[in-house]
Amino acid sequence: KKKKKKKTQESEGLASKEQTVSASGQKVVSAVPAKKQEKNEPSQARTYGNGLVVEEIAMGKPNGKRASRGSKVSVRYIGKLQKNGKIFDSNVGGPPFKFRLGVGEVIAGWDVGVEGMRVGDKRRLTIPPAMGYGIKGAGRQIPPNAWLVFDVELIDVR
């Protein structure tokens, strides 16, 4: 009976996590906390119904300013192809990349994945083609229908 009761409680807890809804109104398929937080190991991952995966890598200041729709954000990032890990873009070592969040200045995966970050937070965004560059790709670096992985750090919010 104890084992059965414990299993029921665990599955109920999992079911409630699977039905969480993000601030942008998209249904989250799973929100499964990972084991211990280690270097570059996500502490929490959320997978959206459209395939987007948002992983928390490091948390910034608890009272840090949050990125919200319409705010101007500054980020550092490294962009890689999921298929082979090849880096196609990075601004590490250069000035932060600035854009207005939630208005379509960047690919849809960034608008959704960066929203809610606090200054100092680091996230890994795994972006499906539909929220990236789609069937056209981008230049010679990003092939058609490519899944993209971005390691993003929020530097500033205005």
N, C-alpha and C positions, 0 to 999 in steps of 0.2 A: 504493500500500500504506500509506504514512504517513497519508494522509487517512482511509482506511478504518479503520486502527487507532485513530486519534484519535477518530473518531465512535463506535466501539465502546466506548472508555473513557468517553466523555462519557455515552453512554446507560446504561452500567452504573452510573455514579455517580448518575445521575438515578433509576434504578430503586431503588437502595438508599435514597435519600431519601424516595421515595414510600411506602415500607413501614414508616416509623417509627411507633412506638406511643407515645401520650402516657402520662403518669403516671396519668391517670384510667382508662386501659385502652381508650380509644377509638382507633380506627385513624385515622391522619392520611393524607389523600389526597395532599397535596403539602406539601413544606417547601422552598420556593424562596427562596434569599436574593436580595434586591433588589440594585440597583447600589450606589452610594455612599449613605451615610446623610446625608440633608439634613434641613432643618427640616420636621417633620411627614411625612417620607417614611419608610415602614417599612424596617427593615433586614432583616427576615425575616417571612414570612407562612406560616401553617399553615392548611390548609383541611381540615376534618374531613368525614367521609362524610355527616353530617347537614346540612351546609351552613354550619356555624359557621366563621368566618374569624378567626384571632387574628394580629394584626400587631404586631411589636415596633417601637415608635416611638422610645423612648429607654431606655437602660440606666441603672439606679441604681448604687449602690455594689456592687462585686463581692462584698464580704463582708456585704452587707445581709441582714437576716433574710428568709427565704422564707415566702410565704403557703402554708399547707398545710391540708388538710381538718381542720375542728374549731377552727382558730385564729380569733381575733377580728381582723378587718382593718378598717382605716380607709382610705377612698378619696375622691379628688376625681374628678368625672366630668362629662361633657357628653353628653346623650343626644339623638340626632337620628333622624329618619325617613330611611331610605336613599332612598326614592322622590323626595323633594324637598329633603332637607337641612334641614328645619324642626326647630329645637331644641324638644323637648318637655319637657326637664328638665335641670337643672344645679345643682350645689352649689358651683361656683367662686365664691369670695368669701364663702362661708359656712363653717360647721363641716363637717369631713369626715363622710361617711356611714359608719357602723359596722355590721358584720354578721358573723355566724359563717359561715365558709366551708364549703360542702359539705353543709349540712344542710337546704337548701331554703328558707332565709329570703329569698332573692332568686330571680330568674328563673334557669332552668337554664344559660343562656348565660353568666351571670356566674359561677356556681359552677365551670364548666369553664374559662372564659377568664381568671379571676383567679388560679386555682391555679398555683403555681410562680413567681409574680412576686416580685421582691425589692423591698424598700423603695426608693423612688425610680424604679422602672421605670414606663414609660408604655406602654400598649397600646391598640390600636384593635380593638374587638370588633364584628364584623358578625354579628348574631344572626338566624337564621331564625325565622319565626313559631312553629315547634314548640318552640323553646327560649326564646321570649319570651312574648308574651301570647296567642298562638294565634288561633283563630277568633273569640274574643270581643273582642279588643282590650283597651284600658284607658281608661275614661272617654271624654272627647271628644278628647283629645290623640292617642291611639294607635288608629288604625283596625284593624278585623279583618284578620288575615293580614299584618300589617306587618313588614317587615324593619327591624331597628333597628341603629344604629351608635352605639357608646359609645366615647368617648376616656376612658380610665381611668388614673389615677395612684395607685399604692400609697403611702400616707403612713405607715402604721404596721401592725405585726403584733404581737399579744399572745397 
